[in-house]
Structures are given as C-alpha cells and as structure tokens.
Amino acid sequence: MSLCNRANKQHVRCQKCLEFGHWTYECTGKRKYLHRPSRTAQLAKILKEKEKRLLLQQR
C-alpha cells in the first residue's frame, strides 16, 4: 500500500487550492494566489527594525 492510500484525506491540504480533503492531482478548483513579501521587502524590514533598536539604545 502506498502512503497516499493510507493517509486520511481529511488531514491533507491541496497545494493548488489550499483546501483540505483532497490531493493536488485530484483538484478541480482554481489556484489560490498566496501573497508573500519579496526577499527585498523582508530584508528591508529587518534593517529598519535594527536601525530602530539602535536609535532606542542610544537614547
């Protein structure tokens, strides 16, 4: 028996539509757009937080 046959589908999340209950290859739904910040935005946020901490420490 393969892993797919043994797993309970209620606990499986589709990678395409992000819904529970079916595998990606069984999906009939549309692909969901998952907004994620760019790497540049992540790095800029980290730098901004570091600068803010330094300013607070200097006071």
C-alpha positions as CSV (number, residue, x, y, z in Angstrom):
1,M,0.0,0.0,0.0
2,S,1.3,3.4,-0.9
3,L,1.3,6.4,1.5
4,C,-1.5,8.0,-0.5
5,N,-3.8,5.1,0.2
6,R,-3.0,5.0,3.9
7,A,-3.3,8.7,4.7
8,N,-6.6,10.2,5.9
9,K,-7.7,12.7,3.2
10,Q,-9.4,14.9,5.8
11,H,-5.9,15.9,7.1
12,V,-4.4,16.5,3.7
13,R,-4.2,20.1,2.2
14,C,-4.2,20.6,-1.5
15,Q,-1.2,22.5,-2.7
16,K,-3.2,24.1,-5.5
17,C,-6.4,25.5,-3.9
18,L,-5.2,25.2,-0.3
19,E,-8.3,23.4,0.8
20,F,-8.4,20.2,2.9
21,G,-9.8,16.9,1.8
22,H,-8.2,16.0,-1.5
23,W,-4.8,15.6,-3.1
24,T,-3.4,18.1,-5.6
25,Y,-3.8,15.8,-8.6
26,E,-7.5,15.4,-7.7
27,C,-8.1,19.2,-7.5
28,T,-10.8,20.7,-9.7
29,G,-10.6,24.2,-8.0
30,K,-8.7,27.2,-9.2
31,R,-5.2,28.0,-7.9
32,K,-5.2,30.4,-5.0
33,Y,-2.9,33.4,-5.0
34,L,-0.9,33.4,-1.8
35,H,0.7,36.9,-1.3
36,R,4.2,36.7,0.2
37,P,6.6,39.6,0.7
38,S,9.6,39.7,-1.6
39,R,13.1,38.9,-0.2
40,T,14.0,42.5,-0.7
41,A,11.0,43.6,1.4
42,Q,11.9,41.1,4.1
43,L,15.5,42.4,4.3
44,A,14.4,46.0,4.3
45,K,12.1,45.3,7.2
46,I,14.9,43.6,9.2
47,L,17.2,46.6,8.6
48,K,14.5,49.0,9.6
49,E,14.0,47.2,12.9
50,K,17.7,47.1,13.6
51,E,18.0,50.8,13.0
52,K,15.0,51.5,15.3
53,R,16.6,49.3,18.0
54,L,19.9,51.2,17.7
55,L,18.2,54.5,18.0
56,L,16.3,53.4,21.1
57,Q,19.5,52.2,22.7
58,Q,21.3,55.5,22.1
59,R,18.7,57.5,24.0
